[in-house]
Amino acid sequence: MNRFVPVALGALVACGGGKEGPVEPSVPRNDITTMQVGEVRVLAPIDIPNGIDLQSVSSPRDFILIVGNTSDRGDVVASYEVRGNLSAPGSVRSEQRVALAPQLSPALGGLAHSEGPQPLLEKRVREFERRALTLRPPSGQLGSSGLSLRRRVQVAASAVPVPGDVIRVKIPDANGPNDDFCLDYFESQAVVASVSRRAILAVDTLDGPPAGLFTQADFDAIAAEFDQMTFPTDSSYFGNPTDIDLNARVIMLFTGRVNQLTPPSSPSFVGGFFFAGDFFPVTGLPGQSCAQSNQAEIFYLLAPDPLGLKYGNVRTAASVRQGTRGVIAHEFVHMINAGRRYTGGVASQFEVLWLDEALAHLGEDVVGRRVRNFGDLQALAFSDVFPNESASNDFYAFFFQNFARLAHWMDRPDTSSGISARAGANLSSRGAAWAVIRYTADNFSNGEPRPYTRRLVAGPDTGVTNFLAVNAAPLDTVLAGFLVANFADDLSGLGNISARYQYRSYNMRSIMPPVAGSVLSNGGVYPLKIESIGTGTATLTGTNRTGSGTYYRLTVAANAGPKNVKVTDASGAVVSFPGAHIYVLRLQ
């Protein structure tokens, strides 16, 4: 089992075959002179009371120093200073630029446009669930499916509709007067357009007959992708969904009420959402019931509006189909996660926002892999996820957004964190959250990411407690690997660097430059922000947030004399904020 071990005493060194090298340097731990290329050393404040030393040597040396924040409290912002007595500022080697795929040019700035209101809506929905809904009903009220015996009898006789049936639906009003998704809702009817093994596709009568929105081929394609790709993949990674309405299917309701959540003439759009209130009884004690509830597994999705006459934005059938593929994969994970906690009988709380969103974004990733017939841990380069124009729809539906959000985090890792409460709506935090789970699924799952993610969903704990329990490792151990991997992944010239400092599933050095060139307009270079440590008079002031780190480059010429780098607080004392660690990687 390839897992981290706590590193309180020794350097972390491993060869490509996975065997550990020497763990105890023969010199003080703060002396990095003897570090080998590809070696990583983890330093705590107690190790560097007088800074990090590098003796004069006859060959040039190059290091990455990462100031990590592993506080056990969430969203703690730490401040510190970095200074070195180098004779001249070290120069950061220029990153090789890549030729941008012409097909990516429409994505320039598209992340902010296409996702603007979507995470804000999801944040409001998730926060309301956690604030107003209680997972533990009175003892004996509900069975394993979440239904009372009376409700089971009510739904058993006519659980599965047929095309042409009209069903009653209640749609949460995200802009309602009470800011309450259970009290503010629209009552409507919907026409069933298609019924497959796992899905019921329905169209709100507000939007006209189904044939006016999609062709039958469209409905069949939507249902087939859910039945054959999304449902089995997300279920195998995150667990089987609930079946509150006893029909073994998920309702996908295409409704203009979702369109109304996007302002007219806006480049942004809300693609759809799931609400856990739909699991709850309609009546009952506060927090244990929800008047809006459809008592069913249901998504609310964007409806076609080909001319933009109804809601002020043109939404063709093709654009709605494409724009909701990833949304369905994402929201289905929210449905599974919330449903298993609602009916499981072991969890007292919904999952915290950052981990709930990280798992949902991983749902997009893994469904995309299934659609493109990639293995769970197959190492994918950019040419795999975007081999040609014919693959562009799959790339944009399932892959691009995760990499684009990660590019925003890499551009400023000092300002956001994947394990932050801000991941509810902050795009860079969401990118880091997905990357953290992607990294740990690669490195802490014993090569089996599906059981690993199912354990995360099962709980019963939440947030960092749940995350670390499943990883069976302390936060610093996880972050040491994650933060180093975001620099070192697939970087040539690092010798026998341990596999723990790599992503297994992606070649980030291949994928991130073209994505960053599109999203950040940085010319197609690897987007991770790195500052160069300069002279003793050049003090770098840094901050970071729990779960993140900041990157510095230390480059020293041959025979340059002994050097020292200090990481201190504002008073000049060794850095001492809770969870402070320095991760050192030798490059040359």
C-alpha positions in Angstrom: 0.0 0.0 0.0 1.6 3.2 -1.2 0.8 5.7 1.6 2.6 8.5 3.3 4.1 8.0 6.7 4.5 10.8 9.2 7.8 12.6 8.8 8.8 14.1 12.1 12.5 13.1 11.8 13.6 12.3 8.4 13.8 13.4 4.8 11.3 11.9 2.4 13.3 10.1 -0.2 12.1 7.2 -2.4 13.0 5.6 -5.7 10.7 4.9 -8.5 10.2 1.4 -7.3 8.6 2.6 -4.1 11.3 1.7 -1.6 12.3 4.2 1.0 15.8 5.7 0.9 17.7 7.0 4.0 15.4 9.1 6.2 17.9 10.6 8.6 20.4 13.1 7.3 23.9 13.0 8.8 23.9 16.8 9.2 21.3 19.0 11.0 17.9 18.9 9.3 18.1 22.6 8.5 21.2 22.0 6.4 20.0 21.1 2.9 23.5 20.8 1.4 23.4 17.0 1.1 19.9 16.7 -0.3 19.8 14.7 -3.5 18.0 15.8 -6.7 14.3 14.8 -6.3 14.6 14.6 -2.5 11.9 16.3 -0.4 12.5 17.4 3.2 9.7 18.4 5.5 10.8 21.0 8.1 8.9 22.2 11.1 9.7 25.5 12.9 11.6 23.6 15.6 14.0 22.4 12.8 15.0 25.9 11.6 15.5 28.1 14.7 18.3 29.9 12.8 17.0 29.4 9.3 17.8 26.9 6.4 21.5 26.5 5.7 23.2 25.7 2.4 27.0 25.3 2.5 29.3 26.5 -0.3 29.6 23.8 -2.9 31.3 23.4 -6.3 28.2 22.9 -8.3 25.1 25.1 -8.7 22.0 24.2 -6.6 18.4 24.8 -7.2 15.5 24.3 -4.7 11.8 24.9 -4.3 10.7 26.0 -0.8 7.0 25.8 0.0 5.7 27.5 3.1 2.7 25.3 4.0 -0.2 26.0 6.4 -1.5 22.8 8.0 -3.4 24.4 10.9 -6.1 22.1 12.4 -8.4 25.1 12.3 -10.2 26.0 9.1 -9.5 29.1 7.1 -6.7 30.5 9.3 -4.7 33.0 7.4 -1.0 33.0 8.3 1.5 35.8 7.6 5.3 35.4 7.5 8.5 36.8 5.9 11.1 35.0 3.7 14.6 36.4 3.3 18.0 35.1 2.2 21.6 36.3 2.2 22.1 35.5 -1.4 24.6 37.6 -3.3 22.1 38.3 -6.1 18.4 37.4 -6.7 18.0 33.9 -7.9 16.5 33.7 -11.3 13.5 31.5 -11.9 14.1 29.4 -15.0 11.6 30.4 -17.7 8.9 27.9 -18.4 8.5 26.5 -21.9 5.6 27.9 -23.7 3.2 25.7 -25.5 1.3 26.3 -28.7 -2.3 26.8 -27.8 -4.9 24.7 -29.5 -7.1 27.1 -31.6 -10.2 25.4 -30.3 -9.4 26.7 -26.8 -9.6 30.4 -27.8 -13.4 30.6 -27.3 -12.7 29.5 -23.7 -10.7 32.6 -23.0 -12.4 34.1 -19.9 -15.1 31.6 -20.3 -14.8 30.1 -16.8 -16.0 33.3 -15.1 -18.7 33.7 -17.7 -20.1 30.2 -17.8 -19.9 29.5 -14.1 -20.6 32.9 -12.5 -24.1 32.3 -11.0 -23.9 28.5 -10.8 -21.6 28.2 -7.8 -23.4 31.1 -6.1 -26.7 29.3 -6.4 -25.2 26.0 -5.3 -23.7 27.7 -2.3 -27.1 29.1 -1.3 -28.7 25.7 -1.7 -26.0 23.8 0.2 -26.0 26.3 3.0 -29.8 26.2 3.4 -29.7 22.4 3.6 -27.2 22.6 6.4 -28.9 25.4 8.2 -32.5 24.3 7.9 -32.7 20.5 7.4 -32.0 17.9 10.1 -30.6 14.5 9.1 -31.8 12.5 12.1 -35.6 12.0 12.1 -37.3 10.7 15.2 -36.5 7.0 15.9 -38.5 4.6 13.8 -40.1 7.3 11.6 -38.3 6.3 8.4 -37.2 3.1 6.9 -33.9 2.5 5.1 -35.2 4.2 2.0 -36.2 7.3 3.9 -40.0 6.7 3.5 -42.6 6.0 6.1 -44.7 2.9 5.7 -47.7 5.0 4.7 -45.6 6.8 2.0 -44.3 3.5 0.7 -47.9 2.3 0.1 -48.8 5.6 -1.6 -46.0 5.5 -4.1 -45.7 1.7 -4.7 -48.8 1.5 -7.0 -47.8 4.0 -9.6 -44.1 4.8 -9.1 -43.1 4.8 -12.8 -44.9 7.1 -15.2 -44.9 6.6 -19.0 -44.3 9.1 -21.8 -47.2 11.5 -22.1 -48.1 11.3 -18.4 -48.5 14.6 -16.6 -46.9 14.8 -13.2 -47.2 17.4 -10.5 -43.9 19.1 -9.4 -42.8 21.7 -6.9 -39.8 23.8 -8.0 -37.7 25.7 -5.4 -37.8 29.4 -5.9 -34.2 30.6 -5.5 -35.4 34.2 -5.4 -38.3 33.7 -3.1 -39.3 36.3 -0.5 -38.4 34.2 2.5 -35.0 33.0 1.4 -36.3 29.5 2.2 -36.2 26.8 -0.3 -38.9 24.8 1.5 -41.3 27.7 1.8 -40.7 29.4 -1.5 -41.5 27.3 -4.5 -43.5 27.1 -7.7 -46.2 24.5 -8.2 -46.4 23.3 -11.7 -47.0 20.3 -14.0 -44.6 18.5 -16.3 -45.1 16.2 -19.2 -43.1 13.0 -19.2 -41.1 12.9 -22.4 -39.0 9.8 -22.0 -38.6 6.9 -19.5 -35.4 4.8 -19.4 -34.0 2.3 -17.0 -32.5 5.0 -14.8 -34.1 8.3 -15.8 -37.5 10.0 -16.2 -37.2 13.1 -18.5 -39.9 15.6 -18.1 -40.6 19.1 -19.4 -42.3 21.8 -17.4 -45.7 22.8 -19.0 -44.4 26.4 -18.5 -42.2 25.7 -21.5 -44.6 24.0 -23.8 -44.8 20.5 -25.2 -41.6 18.4 -25.1 -41.4 18.2 -28.9 -40.9 22.0 -28.9 -37.8 21.7 -26.9 -35.9 18.6 -27.9 -36.3 16.0 -30.6 -36.9 12.4 -29.5 -33.3 11.7 -30.5 -32.2 14.3 -28.0 -34.2 12.8 -25.2 -32.9 9.4 -26.1 -29.3 10.6 -26.1 -29.7 12.4 -22.7 -31.3 9.3 -21.1 -28.7 6.9 -22.7 -25.7 8.9 -21.4 -27.2 8.9 -17.9 -28.1 5.2 -18.0 -24.9 4.0 -19.5 -22.3 6.5 -18.3 -23.3 8.9 -15.5 -25.4 6.6 -13.3 -23.1 3.6 -13.2 -19.9 5.6 -12.9 -21.0 8.0 -10.1 -22.7 5.1 -8.3 -19.5 3.0 -8.4 -17.4 5.9 -7.1 -19.8 7.4 -4.5 -22.4 4.7 -3.7 -25.9 4.0 -4.9 -28.4 6.8 -4.8 -31.5 6.7 -2.6 -34.9 5.6 -4.1 -37.4 7.8 -2.1 -40.1 7.4 -4.6 -39.5 3.7 -5.3 -39.1 4.0 -9.0 -35.4 3.2 -9.4 -35.0 6.4 -11.5 -34.0 10.0 -11.3 -36.3 12.7 -12.6 -34.7 15.3 -14.9 -37.0 18.3 -15.1 -36.3 20.8 -17.8 -37.9 24.0 -16.6 -37.7 27.7 -17.4 -37.6 28.4 -13.7 -33.9 27.5 -14.0 -33.6 29.9 -17.0 -35.0 32.7 -14.8 -32.1 32.4 -12.5 -29.8 33.9 -15.2 -30.2 37.6 -15.9 -31.3 38.6 -19.5 -28.4 39.1 -22.0 -26.0 37.6 -19.6 -23.0 35.6 -20.7 -23.4 33.5 -17.5 -25.9 30.8 -16.9 -27.2 28.4 -14.3 -27.3 24.9 -15.8 -29.3 23.2 -13.0 -29.3 22.1 -9.4 -30.3 19.5 -6.9 -32.0 20.2 -3.5 -31.9 17.7 -0.6 -35.3 19.0 0.6 -36.8 16.7 -2.0 -35.9 13.7 0.2 -37.9 15.0 3.2 -41.6 14.5 4.1 -43.9 17.4 3.2 -45.2 17.7 6.7 -43.7 17.2 10.1 -41.4 18.8 12.7 -39.4 21.9 11.6 -36.1 20.7 10.1 -37.5 17.2 9.6 -39.9 18.2 6.8 -40.0 20.4 3.8 -43.3 21.7 2.2 -41.6 22.0 -1.2 -40.5 18.4 -1.2 -41.4 16.2 -4.2 -40.3 13.2 -2.2 -38.3 12.1 -5.1 -34.8 12.1 -6.7 -35.0 15.0 -9.0 -32.8 17.5 -10.8 -34.0 20.9 -12.0 -32.3 21.7 -15.4 -32.1 24.5 -17.9 -34.8 24.4 -20.6 -34.2 25.3 -24.3 -35.3 28.8 -25.4 -34.1 28.9 -29.0 -35.0 32.5 -29.7 -34.5 33.9 -26.2 -38.0 35.3 -26.3 -39.1 33.8 -22.9 -36.2 34.5 -20.6 -33.9 36.9 -22.5 -31.1 34.5 -23.3 -30.9 32.3 -26.4 -30.7 28.6 -25.3 -30.7 26.2 -28.2 -31.4 22.6 -27.7 -27.8 21.7 -28.6 -26.4 24.3 -26.1 -28.7 23.1 -23.3 -27.7 19.5 -24.0 -24.0 20.3 -24.0 -24.2 22.7 -21.0 -26.0 20.3 -18.7 -23.9 17.1 -19.3 -21.4 18.0 -16.7 -24.0 19.6 -14.5 -25.9 16.3 -14.3 -22.7 14.3 -13.4 -21.9 17.0 -10.7 -25.4 17.3 -9.2 -25.9 13.5 -9.2 -22.9 13.3 -6.7 -24.6 15.9 -4.5 -27.7 13.7 -4.7 -25.9 10.6 -3.7 -23.9 12.2 -0.9 -26.9 13.9 0.7 -29.1 10.9 0.2 -26.8 8.4 1.8 -26.4 10.7 4.8 -30.2 11.2 5.0 -31.0 7.5 4.9 -27.8 5.9 6.3 -28.6 6.4 9.9 -25.0 7.1 10.9 -24.3 10.7 10.0 -25.7 13.6 11.9 -24.7 16.3 9.4 -24.5 16.8 5.7 -21.0 16.9 4.3 -19.2 20.3 4.6 -19.2 22.5 1.5 -15.6 22.0 0.4 -15.6 18.3 0.5 -19.1 18.0 -1.0 -18.1 20.2 -3.9 -14.7 18.4 -4.3 -16.5 15.1 -4.7 -19.1 16.5 -7.1 -16.3 18.0 -9.3 -14.6 14.6 -9.2 -17.9 13.2 -10.4 -17.5 15.3 -13.6 -13.9 14.0 -14.0 -14.7 10.3 -13.6 -17.8 10.4 -15.8 -15.7 12.1 -18.5 -13.1 9.3 -18.2 -15.9 6.7 -18.7 -17.3 8.6 -21.7 -13.8 8.7 -23.3 -13.0 5.1 -22.2 -10.0 6.0 -20.0 -9.0 4.0 -17.0 -9.5 5.2 -13.4 -5.9 6.0 -12.9 -4.7 6.3 -16.5 -2.2 9.1 -16.7 -3.8 11.5 -19.2 -1.9 14.2 -21.1 -3.5 17.1 -23.0 -3.5 15.1 -26.2 -5.6 12.5 -24.5 -8.4 14.8 -23.1 -8.3 17.0 -26.2 -7.0 14.9 -29.1 -9.0 16.7 -31.8 -12.0 18.8 -32.5 -14.4 15.9 -32.4 -13.5 15.4 -28.7 -14.1 19.0 -27.8 -17.7 18.5 -26.5 -16.5 15.9 -24.0 -13.5 18.0 -23.0 -15.7 21.0 -22.2 -18.4 19.0 -20.6 -16.3 17.0 -18.1 -12.6 18.1 -18.0 -12.0 21.8 -18.9 -13.7 23.4 -15.9 -11.8 21.5 -13.3 -8.4 22.4 -14.9 -9.5 26.0 -15.4 -10.4 26.4 -11.8 -7.1 24.8 -10.8 -5.3 27.2 -13.0 -6.9 30.1 -11.0 -5.6 28.5 -7.8 -2.1 27.9 -9.2 -2.0 31.5 -10.3 -2.5 32.6 -6.6 -2.1 29.7 -4.2 -1.5 32.2 -1.4 -5.1 33.5 -1.6 -7.3 30.3 -1.5 -7.4 26.7 -0.3 -9.1 23.5 -1.3 -10.2 22.8 2.3 -11.7 26.3 2.8 -15.3 27.1 3.5 -15.0 29.6 0.6 -15.1 26.6 -1.8 -18.8 27.0 -1.9 -18.5 29.8 -4.4 -14.8 30.7 -4.9 -13.6 29.2 -8.2 -10.0 28.9 -7.3 -10.9 27.1 -4.0 -13.1 24.7 -5.9 -10.2 24.0 -8.3 -7.9 23.2 -5.4 -10.6 21.1 -3.7 -11.0 19.0 -6.8 -7.2 18.7 -7.1 -6.8 17.6 -3.5 -9.3 14.8 -3.9 -7.9 13.9 -7.3 -4.4 13.7 -5.7 -5.5 11.7 -2.7 -7.6 9.3 -4.8 -4.4 8.8 -6.8 -2.1 8.3 -3.9 -4.1 7.2 -0.8 -6.4 4.6 -2.3 -4.1 1.7 -2.7 -4.7 1.9 -6.4 -8.5 1.6 -6.0 -10.1 5.0 -6.1 -13.7 3.8 -6.1 -13.7 2.2 -2.7 -11.8 5.2 -1.4 -14.4 7.8 -2.6 -17.2 5.6 -1.3 -15.7 5.7 2.1 -15.5 9.5 2.0 -19.3 9.6 1.1 -20.2 7.1 3.8 -18.9 9.3 6.7 -20.1 9.5 9.4 -17.7 12.4 10.0 -17.5 15.5 7.9 -14.8 17.8 6.4 -11.2 17.5 7.4 -12.0 14.9 10.1 -13.7 12.6 7.5 -11.0 13.3 4.9 -8.1 12.4 7.2 -9.8 9.4 8.7 -10.2 7.9 5.2 -6.6 8.8 4.2 -5.3 7.4 7.5 -2.7 10.2 7.5 -2.2 13.6 9.2 -3.0 16.8 7.3 0.7 17.7 7.0 1.5 14.4 5.4 -1.3 14.8 2.8 -0.4 18.5 2.1 3.4 17.7 1.8 2.6 15.4 -1.1 -0.1 17.6 -2.7 1.7 20.9 -2.6 5.0 19.4 -3.9 3.1 17.4 -6.6 1.6 20.6 -8.0 5.1 21.7 -8.9 6.9 18.4 -9.5 4.3 16.4 -11.4 5.9 15.0 -14.6 8.7 17.5 -14.4 11.8 16.1 -16.0 15.2 16.0 -14.3 14.1 15.0 -10.8 15.7 11.6 -10.8 14.0 9.1 -8.6 11.5 11.4 -6.9 9.0 9.5 -5.0 5.7 8.7 -6.8 3.9 10.3 -3.8 4.9 13.7 -5.2 3.1 13.0 -8.5 -0.4 12.8 -9.8 -1.1 9.3 -11.1 -4.2 10.2 -13.2 -3.0 13.3 -15.1 0.2 14.8 -16.5 -0.3 18.3 -15.2 2.8 19.6 -17.0 1.1 18.7 -20.2 -2.5 19.8 -19.4 -2.1 23.0 -17.4 -0.1 25.2 -19.8 -2.7 25.2 -22.7 -5.5 25.5 -20.3 -3.8 28.4 -18.4 -3.0 30.0 -21.7 -6.7 30.1 -22.5 -8.0 31.0 -19.0 -5.3 33.3 -17.7 -3.9 34.6 -21.0 -0.4 33.7 -19.7 1.0 32.6 -23.1 0.7 28.9 -22.4 3.2 28.4 -19.5 2.7 26.3 -16.4 0.6 28.6 -14.2 2.0 27.9 -10.7 3.1 31.2 -9.1 6.7 31.0 -7.8 8.7 33.9 -6.2 12.5 34.0 -6.2 14.3 34.4 -3.0 16.7 37.4 -3.3 19.3 39.2 -1.2 19.2 39.7 2.5 17.8 43.1 2.0 14.9 41.8 -0.2 12.3 40.5 2.2 9.3 38.7 0.7 6.1 39.1 2.7 3.8 36.2 2.4 0.4 34.9 3.5 -1.5 31.7 3.0 -4.6 30.0 4.2 -5.1 26.7 6.0 -4.6 23.8 3.5 -2.5 25.8 1.0 1.1 27.0 0.6 3.3 29.5 -1.2 6.2 28.7 -3.5 9.7 30.1 -3.5 12.7 29.4 -5.7 16.2 29.3 -4.2 18.9 29.2 -6.9 22.6 29.4 -5.9 25.7 29.5 -8.2 28.7 27.2 -7.7 31.2 28.3 -5.1 28.9 31.2 -4.0 29.7 30.8 -0.3 27.4 29.6 2.5 23.8 30.8 2.3 21.0 31.0 4.7 17.2 31.5 4.2 15.0 32.5 7.1 11.2 32.1 7.4 10.1 34.4 10.2 7.2 36.2 11.6 7.0 40.0 11.4 9.3 40.4 14.5 12.1 38.3 13.0 11.5 35.2 15.2 11.2 31.9 13.4 7.8 31.4 11.8 5.5 29.9 14.4 1.9 30.0 13.2 0.0 26.8 14.0 0.6 24.2 11.3 3.7 25.9 9.8 5.9 23.6 7.7 8.5 24.2 5.1 8.7 21.6 2.2 12.0 21.7 0.4 12.5 20.0 -3.0 15.9 19.9 -4.6 15.7 20.5 -8.4 19.4 20.6 -9.3 
